[in-house]
């Protein structure tokens, strides 16, 4: 029996070595598959999610990118030509509140099996995707916003979200809430109301856009008609950033947001008393005041200053 002991020991060592090798290989593979590209809110999003990722997803060449940021948004727009683009928007806002805000706007919340991370798809009443929102952590999310259908149709938007989710490879983590020393924190629902207002104009649902305005803008038919005529002359409007404007001056029923937008006004408005309604074709800044009427936030003023 003793003469077999060296062989038994050698066999154990070989088996043990093979087992250790397999475990090490599995561990290395797991590390590779779980590699994470961290998104840093303080760095331009265009630098963190390269154009090649977006181009592959929508199957179109990206000719240019623009970066915009505010206190709560870090935005990158990926252009396929001079006017058409897709938008990625990193927000330091609560993920669950964002979902609740979309429900408040009567949007259906779905998920898509192609997107392999915690997310939701917000679908408008007309059946079109408004946003796909990817959870980064409890208080940060990445939104893929609806842009021109020329840049990305419905299927391409979902594919883009799936590709971006794969690229950032976000782990399902529970991070503690980030402290905020601001006196008042903007509610995601309010930001969504402002975004939805301009989205309705962009989609030429002018009646719904005017209906989302306050009573002082809608009780008089002539005022409603004037707004409707103006919004009909907006050939295009795309929001690039929204941030709270002087929140320390807010009241319980009135808040103001600084909105950066790209606007194209129809050439027929050139000869108006105020040409192009005071807008320039291209980037504009407006201060949007909303008021709470009967428990609902309404668009009250669109002004050039706070």
Secondary structure, 3 states (H helix, E strand, C coil): CHHHHHHHHHHHHHHHHHHHHHHHHHHHHHHHHCCCCCCCCCCCHHHHCCHHHHHHHHCCCCCEEEEEECCCEEEEEEECCCCCEEEEEEECCCHHHHHHHHHHCCCEEECCCCCCCCEEEEECCCCCEEEEEEEEECCEEEEEECCCCCCCCHHHHHHHHHHHHHHHCCCCCCCCCCCCCCCCCCCHHHHHHHHHHHHHHHCCCHHHHHHCECHHHHCCHHHHHHHHHHHHCEEEEEEEEEEECCHHHCCCCEEEEEEEEEEEECHHHHHCCCHHHHCCCEEEEEEEEEEEECCEEEEEEEECCC
